[in-house]
Amino acid sequence: MTGLGAWGDLKESPDGGTWCEVREFALLSNGREVTLLDDRGWTTSAPLDKILLTHIVRDVHNVVLPDDAEEIGEQHEWQRFEQRLREAGVLATPDGLRLLPYRIILSIP
């Protein structure tokens, strides 16, 4: 495994706002991606051209935080990542996953 990350797929909504679907993934050394979480996202009434890139990246980071992040002190759902990887036939441990680089990739229309 070479890294972890989140894809943020930004879209302009018909009402002039913006929404973003977020999918977390693991990138394997053979180039294959394994989806870890794909049930996250955010919306705003602000048009896409009025949102700063730093705010978009921050919002992507915020939606992938575990619900109890402040209590557990974790930025990601390591146990869930381990389970998803195991289901895909990839062995990993939470400690090993914590050491991998994490990147945000955005798809902007």
PEKA-V164511 format. One line per field, one symbol per residue. phi: phi as a letter, one per 30 degrees, with the letter a starting at -180 (. if undefined). burial: b if it has 9 or more other ideal C-beta (glycine too) atoms within 8 Angstrom, else e. Layout:
# PEKA-V164511
phi=???
burial=???
This chain:
# PEKA-V164511
phi=.clbabcccdbcdedjdbbbcbbcbccdddjdccdcbbcblabbdddedccdedddddddeddcddeceddciccbceddeedddddcicdabedddddddbbcccccd
burial=bebbbbbbbbbbbeeebbbbbbbbbbbbeeeeebbbbeebebbeeebbeebeeeebbebbbebbbbeebeeeeeebbbebbbebbbeeebebebebbeebebebebeee
